[in-house]
Amino acid sequence: MKNLKLIGFLIILVSSLLFIQCTSENALTGPQGIAGIDGADGTNGINGVDGVDGTATCVACHSENHRTPIENSYLLSSHNNQTIMYDGSLLTDYTNKSYFYGSCARCHSNEGFIDYVNGEPAATINNPTVISCTTCHESHSTFDFENDGYDYALRTFDPVTLIIDETKTIDFGDTSNTCAQCHQPRTASPTSIDGTFTITSSHWGPHHGPQTTLIEGIQGANIVGNTAYPTPGSATHRSGSSCVKCHMGETTDDTDGAHSWIPTANACTTCHTSGAPEEVGGLSEDLETLAGLLESVSGIDADTGDPIVGIVHDGHPQLGIFTITEAEAAWNYLFILEDKSGGIHNPAYSRALIKNSIEALQ
């Protein structure tokens, strides 16, 4: 009986509580008091330092302001115009031609140059492409610019061992070494043990790129004559300037300098205060004189034995047998002609090579 009374009492108590909760949420705690006075504000803290913008290092290069001038400048360069080769053929026409990969591809294709500087020349390259940004510059690798620097760097800064004998090394001490990888003669100046020299290829000569060796003051045929040859490495453009300083300076009017590699007057007038020279004085006249002498040189056709006239015609060597002196004079003419600086790269050496060649043929 007592248990029944206790259970009934509990049911009544729970029902009362439920009724109170539903009718007034403050019924258990009583009426709410008046809110107290707000506490005093705490002392303001010091503002933290703003973090570095996560894209700041990217924008340094990946912005229109940075990229557009470079791209526009590059469009003016000879490197950009290598889709068509010297004979009018397309670069892609050289796919699977073994001689192209043997010597041409390393300076006339993007893939060939990369293989060359990496020491891994390919036997063939399918669809070779022209020189572009990634030919000279590596792609991003670590992205850890703070510790590694901007890793879109040049592929090589190493001193250059010349192709002609793989013993002579040239070191410009800066990024100009990248230029020297290709701007060097493909063959050495002529030598002979019997007093004659046979030209067997229409490509004979320094082949378009003797700039590095002319600046250094080497690899011309140093014919003995009345004009003295300067000491190698003594040219002002070798000791006091560089490829990059002269050819990649601040543009004058958006048609030179930077990635056009066209020498800018801004770079020249730093030293040449009276104005940028266009050539070594009198050299073009001497080259014309030498060209005339070379046109009249007599030789022998190596295949037929018939006499031929001219060792150089219109700036191109002729196949045949000639005296070593005639071959050396022809080499010097092509050496300065192919350099394309009008002797400016090394005035004293250019002048000595041409004047002594003229003297020897006369």
PLY file of the C-alpha trace (Angstrom):
ply
format ascii 1.0
element vertex 362
property float x
property float y
property float z
element edge 361
property int vertex1
property int vertex2
end_header
0.00 0.00 0.00
2.87 2.36 0.88
4.50 1.66 -2.46
1.36 2.57 -4.34
1.12 5.88 -2.45
4.79 6.67 -3.28
4.33 5.92 -6.97
1.24 8.14 -7.09
3.13 10.99 -5.42
5.97 10.76 -7.95
3.54 10.83 -10.89
1.94 13.98 -9.53
5.37 15.61 -8.98
6.64 14.85 -12.51
3.41 16.09 -14.09
3.77 19.34 -12.15
7.34 19.84 -13.34
6.38 19.22 -16.95
3.58 21.70 -16.63
5.90 24.30 -15.14
8.57 23.78 -17.90
6.03 24.20 -20.65
4.50 27.34 -19.21
7.54 29.24 -18.01
11.19 28.54 -18.91
12.32 30.52 -15.84
10.00 28.79 -13.43
12.74 26.65 -11.89
15.25 29.48 -11.43
12.87 32.26 -10.58
12.58 35.71 -12.14
15.69 37.13 -13.95
17.49 40.02 -12.30
18.44 43.32 -13.93
21.60 43.12 -16.14
24.76 44.36 -14.48
27.01 47.20 -15.68
29.34 46.32 -18.60
32.92 45.69 -17.62
35.75 47.97 -18.69
37.26 47.30 -22.13
40.57 45.50 -22.18
43.76 47.09 -23.55
44.00 46.97 -27.37
46.57 44.48 -28.60
49.31 45.30 -31.16
48.36 44.57 -34.75
50.23 41.62 -36.22
52.47 41.93 -39.29
50.70 41.18 -42.55
51.80 37.94 -44.14
53.50 37.82 -47.55
51.14 37.55 -50.47
51.35 33.95 -51.55
51.42 34.93 -55.22
53.97 37.77 -54.94
56.90 35.69 -56.17
54.83 34.39 -59.07
53.63 37.81 -60.17
57.22 39.04 -60.32
57.49 37.15 -63.62
53.97 36.02 -64.45
52.50 39.41 -65.22
51.74 41.19 -68.45
54.07 44.03 -67.51
56.97 41.62 -67.19
56.24 39.13 -69.97
54.98 41.27 -72.83
58.16 43.33 -73.39
60.22 40.13 -73.39
57.95 38.40 -75.87
57.79 41.42 -78.17
61.55 41.79 -78.04
62.10 38.13 -78.85
59.97 38.41 -81.98
62.66 40.72 -83.41
65.47 38.22 -82.91
67.12 35.89 -85.37
66.51 33.05 -82.91
62.80 33.51 -83.45
63.18 33.20 -87.23
64.68 29.72 -87.41
61.54 27.97 -88.64
62.98 28.29 -92.15
66.60 27.18 -92.56
69.25 28.88 -94.71
68.24 26.88 -97.82
64.54 27.70 -97.47
63.55 24.34 -96.01
61.51 23.97 -92.85
63.19 22.86 -89.67
60.86 19.88 -89.47
62.22 18.69 -92.84
65.38 17.64 -91.00
63.67 14.96 -88.93
65.67 11.70 -89.08
68.55 13.21 -91.08
71.61 11.91 -89.28
73.94 14.76 -90.27
71.51 17.27 -88.75
71.81 15.61 -85.35
75.54 15.14 -85.74
76.35 18.86 -85.73
73.41 21.10 -86.67
70.67 20.26 -84.17
72.56 21.45 -81.10
72.31 25.06 -82.27
69.42 24.93 -84.72
66.74 23.24 -82.62
65.30 23.50 -79.14
65.64 19.80 -78.39
69.15 19.54 -79.82
70.52 22.37 -77.68
69.03 20.94 -74.48
70.55 17.54 -75.24
73.88 19.18 -76.07
74.26 21.16 -72.82
73.10 18.13 -70.84
75.75 15.99 -72.51
73.13 13.66 -73.97
72.99 14.23 -77.75
70.10 12.36 -79.34
70.52 10.21 -82.43
67.30 11.61 -83.87
64.64 14.07 -82.82
61.09 13.73 -84.04
59.71 17.06 -85.19
62.51 19.37 -83.98
61.25 22.77 -82.87
62.80 26.22 -83.07
64.79 28.02 -80.40
62.41 29.29 -77.72
62.35 30.39 -74.07
62.85 26.87 -72.76
65.87 26.33 -75.00
68.02 28.60 -72.86
65.94 28.57 -69.67
65.07 25.59 -67.51
61.50 25.03 -66.38
60.51 25.49 -62.74
61.67 22.68 -60.51
61.55 23.34 -56.75
59.52 26.55 -56.46
61.50 27.16 -53.27
62.56 30.61 -54.46
63.62 31.80 -51.01
66.31 29.13 -50.73
66.97 28.17 -54.35
66.43 31.45 -56.17
64.18 31.83 -59.17
64.67 28.46 -60.76
63.64 29.49 -64.27
67.37 30.01 -64.74
69.67 29.60 -67.72
70.50 26.00 -68.45
74.23 26.52 -68.25
76.74 29.03 -66.92
79.72 26.75 -67.40
82.87 27.74 -69.32
82.70 26.62 -72.93
85.06 24.07 -74.45
85.35 24.90 -78.14
83.94 22.42 -80.62
86.93 22.72 -82.96
89.42 20.82 -80.82
87.68 20.13 -77.48
90.72 21.44 -75.60
90.49 25.23 -75.64
88.08 26.61 -73.04
86.61 30.12 -72.92
85.02 31.57 -69.81
83.31 34.96 -69.99
82.51 34.74 -66.30
78.80 35.48 -66.63
75.68 34.47 -68.49
77.50 35.17 -71.78
78.76 31.59 -71.55
75.30 30.54 -72.68
75.78 32.54 -75.89
79.22 31.04 -76.46
77.76 27.53 -76.59
76.67 28.18 -80.17
78.44 31.37 -81.24
81.74 29.66 -81.99
83.30 28.26 -85.18
82.28 24.79 -86.23
85.70 24.00 -87.75
89.27 25.17 -87.15
91.36 27.37 -89.43
93.17 25.51 -92.24
96.52 23.77 -91.77
98.69 21.89 -94.25
101.93 19.93 -94.43
102.48 20.07 -98.19
101.64 23.71 -98.88
98.13 23.04 -100.19
94.65 22.80 -98.74
91.56 21.10 -100.19
88.13 22.59 -99.61
85.62 19.73 -99.73
82.43 21.38 -98.50
80.41 24.46 -99.38
79.96 24.84 -95.60
83.71 25.17 -95.08
84.73 28.07 -92.90
83.71 29.19 -89.40
80.05 28.61 -90.36
78.10 31.64 -89.19
79.20 31.75 -85.55
82.79 32.89 -84.89
81.82 35.68 -82.49
83.20 34.03 -79.35
86.62 33.32 -80.80
86.91 36.71 -82.50
86.22 38.46 -79.19
88.84 36.20 -77.61
91.28 37.01 -80.43
91.93 33.42 -81.51
91.16 30.95 -84.31
91.80 33.27 -87.21
94.58 32.23 -89.59
97.43 34.41 -88.31
99.21 35.01 -91.61
102.55 36.73 -91.09
102.45 40.36 -92.22
103.21 43.95 -91.30
100.15 44.37 -89.07
100.70 43.05 -85.53
98.25 40.68 -83.91
97.01 41.67 -80.44
97.43 39.39 -77.44
94.48 36.97 -77.08
91.96 38.15 -74.53
93.15 41.78 -74.66
90.25 43.29 -76.62
88.27 45.87 -74.65
85.00 44.11 -75.43
86.53 40.95 -73.97
88.02 42.45 -70.82
85.56 45.26 -70.09
82.24 44.12 -71.48
80.34 40.97 -72.41
77.79 39.56 -74.84
74.97 40.30 -72.40
76.04 43.86 -71.59
76.17 44.89 -75.26
73.37 42.80 -76.73
70.80 42.76 -73.93
70.93 46.30 -72.63
67.96 48.58 -72.04
66.20 49.13 -75.35
66.53 52.45 -77.14
63.17 52.44 -78.91
61.77 48.90 -78.57
63.70 47.74 -81.65
66.93 46.64 -79.99
68.43 45.32 -76.77
66.76 42.92 -74.32
65.76 39.61 -75.95
66.17 40.90 -79.50
69.96 40.66 -78.97
70.34 43.61 -81.34
73.05 45.84 -79.83
71.53 48.92 -78.29
73.06 52.38 -78.42
72.31 52.72 -74.72
74.95 50.09 -74.02
77.50 51.47 -76.49
77.39 55.12 -75.43
78.32 54.20 -71.88
81.87 53.97 -73.22
81.59 55.40 -76.75
80.46 58.85 -75.66
80.72 60.27 -79.17
78.21 57.74 -80.49
77.85 54.03 -81.16
80.23 52.82 -83.90
78.77 50.81 -86.77
82.04 49.21 -87.91
85.80 49.46 -87.61
86.99 52.33 -89.77
88.24 51.18 -93.17
87.44 47.51 -92.59
84.60 47.29 -95.12
86.87 48.68 -97.83
89.58 46.17 -96.91
87.04 43.33 -96.98
85.97 44.41 -100.46
89.60 44.43 -101.60
90.18 40.96 -100.16
86.99 39.63 -101.75
88.21 40.76 -105.16
91.56 39.05 -104.65
89.88 35.82 -103.58
87.63 35.87 -106.65
90.73 35.77 -108.85
92.60 32.98 -107.05
93.27 29.98 -109.31
92.87 26.44 -108.04
92.27 22.87 -109.16
89.04 20.90 -109.14
89.77 17.98 -106.81
87.50 15.60 -108.77
88.39 16.39 -112.37
91.79 18.05 -112.11
90.52 20.96 -114.20
91.63 24.49 -113.35
89.11 26.67 -111.51
89.08 30.36 -110.69
88.08 31.81 -107.36
88.33 30.36 -103.87
85.38 32.42 -102.62
82.39 33.62 -104.66
79.71 35.87 -103.14
80.78 34.98 -99.62
80.77 31.20 -100.21
83.81 28.91 -100.43
84.47 26.98 -103.62
85.44 23.30 -103.67
88.96 22.69 -104.90
92.67 22.53 -104.16
94.44 25.80 -103.31
97.64 26.92 -101.66
97.58 27.06 -97.88
98.07 30.83 -97.96
95.07 31.25 -100.25
92.98 29.02 -97.98
94.07 30.97 -94.90
93.18 34.28 -96.56
89.78 32.86 -97.54
89.23 31.66 -93.97
90.01 35.11 -92.56
87.60 36.74 -95.01
84.79 34.35 -94.03
85.75 34.67 -90.35
85.15 38.43 -90.31
82.22 38.28 -92.75
80.36 35.67 -90.68
81.02 37.51 -87.41
78.70 40.28 -88.67
79.96 42.93 -86.24
82.00 44.87 -88.79
85.06 44.05 -86.71
83.68 45.75 -83.59
83.95 42.61 -81.47
87.74 42.86 -81.73
88.92 45.75 -83.93
92.68 45.15 -83.72
92.44 41.42 -84.44
89.95 41.93 -87.28
92.14 44.55 -88.90
95.29 42.43 -88.63
93.63 39.33 -90.13
92.31 41.18 -93.18
95.29 43.45 -93.84
97.79 40.59 -93.61
95.60 38.44 -95.85
95.54 41.18 -98.49
99.30 41.58 -98.19
99.85 37.84 -98.65
97.73 37.63 -101.81
99.22 40.72 -103.38
0 1
1 2
2 3
3 4
4 5
5 6
6 7
7 8
8 9
9 10
10 11
11 12
12 13
13 14
14 15
15 16
16 17
17 18
18 19
19 20
20 21
21 22
22 23
23 24
24 25
25 26
26 27
27 28
28 29
29 30
30 31
31 32
32 33
33 34
34 35
35 36
36 37
37 38
38 39
39 40
40 41
41 42
42 43
43 44
44 45
45 46
46 47
47 48
48 49
49 50
50 51
51 52
52 53
53 54
54 55
55 56
56 57
57 58
58 59
59 60
60 61
61 62
62 63
63 64
64 65
65 66
66 67
67 68
68 69
69 70
70 71
71 72
72 73
73 74
74 75
75 76
76 77
77 78
78 79
79 80
80 81
81 82
82 83
83 84
84 85
85 86
86 87
87 88
88 89
89 90
90 91
91 92
92 93
93 94
94 95
95 96
96 97
97 98
98 99
99 100
100 101
101 102
102 103
103 104
104 105
105 106
106 107
107 108
108 109
109 110
110 111
111 112
112 113
113 114
114 115
115 116
116 117
117 118
118 119
119 120
120 121
121 122
122 123
123 124
124 125
125 126
126 127
127 128
128 129
129 130
130 131
131 132
132 133
133 134
134 135
135 136
136 137
137 138
138 139
139 140
140 141
141 142
142 143
143 144
144 145
145 146
146 147
147 148
148 149
149 150
150 151
151 152
152 153
153 154
154 155
155 156
156 157
157 158
158 159
159 160
160 161
161 162
162 163
163 164
164 165
165 166
166 167
167 168
168 169
169 170
170 171
171 172
172 173
173 174
174 175
175 176
176 177
177 178
178 179
179 180
180 181
181 182
182 183
183 184
184 185
185 186
186 187
187 188
188 189
189 190
190 191
191 192
192 193
193 194
194 195
195 196
196 197
197 198
198 199
199 200
200 201
201 202
202 203
203 204
204 205
205 206
206 207
207 208
208 209
209 210
210 211
211 212
212 213
213 214
214 215
215 216
216 217
217 218
218 219
219 220
220 221
221 222
222 223
223 224
224 225
225 226
226 227
227 228
228 229
229 230
230 231
231 232
232 233
233 234
234 235
235 236
236 237
237 238
238 239
239 240
240 241
241 242
242 243
243 244
244 245
245 246
246 247
247 248
248 249
249 250
250 251
251 252
252 253
253 254
254 255
255 256
256 257
257 258
258 259
259 260
260 261
261 262
262 263
263 264
264 265
265 266
266 267
267 268
268 269
269 270
270 271
271 272
272 273
273 274
274 275
275 276
276 277
277 278
278 279
279 280
280 281
281 282
282 283
283 284
284 285
285 286
286 287
287 288
288 289
289 290
290 291
291 292
292 293
293 294
294 295
295 296
296 297
297 298
298 299
299 300
300 301
301 302
302 303
303 304
304 305
305 306
306 307
307 308
308 309
309 310
310 311
311 312
312 313
313 314
314 315
315 316
316 317
317 318
318 319
319 320
320 321
321 322
322 323
323 324
324 325
325 326
326 327
327 328
328 329
329 330
330 331
331 332
332 333
333 334
334 335
335 336
336 337
337 338
338 339
339 340
340 341
341 342
342 343
343 344
344 345
345 346
346 347
347 348
348 349
349 350
350 351
351 352
352 353
353 354
354 355
355 356
356 357
357 358
358 359
359 360
360 361
